[in-house]
């Protein structure tokens, strides 16, 4: 069973949102102080593999260090960024999604997520938290779509041309 995982962070590098999708349990999120070792272990229970984008450098080491959970010993890891690099597809997550024709509804980036958490904590504006949660959900569900496209061979149709790198969407879209 695969678990698709994405984390959002505060400016202090604390995890603000832990988002996970599993086919058997659906999409779930943990928020702020509600992110605990016990809850993470429960969400990962029964999983064989964790799928991330850049997770071997980011999510997995952070979870291992902060929560003393040895992810690399217990689970296989499939880092889609590494998989894309092997296919000569480079760039940030959002750029790669665009190149595969995977649509996002929220035009936010990582720093925007940090800002949303910061202002939510400062002003307790719940709309900001909901937007952050939507952003995290979109990231996780886009991981699912990207994983499917990489497995299906769609990556063969993506080339490293200037128009693709610029995110223009004008060429080589599957």
Secondary structure, DSSP 4 states (H G I P E B T S, - for coil): -EEEEEEEE-TTS-EEEEEEEETTTEEEEEEGGG--HHHHHHHHTT-SEEEESSTTTTHHHHHHHHH---HHHHSEEEEHHHHHHHTT--S-HHHHHHHTT---SS---HHHHHHHHHHHHHH--HHHHHHHHHHHHHHHHHHHHHHHHHHHTGGGG----HHHHTT---S---
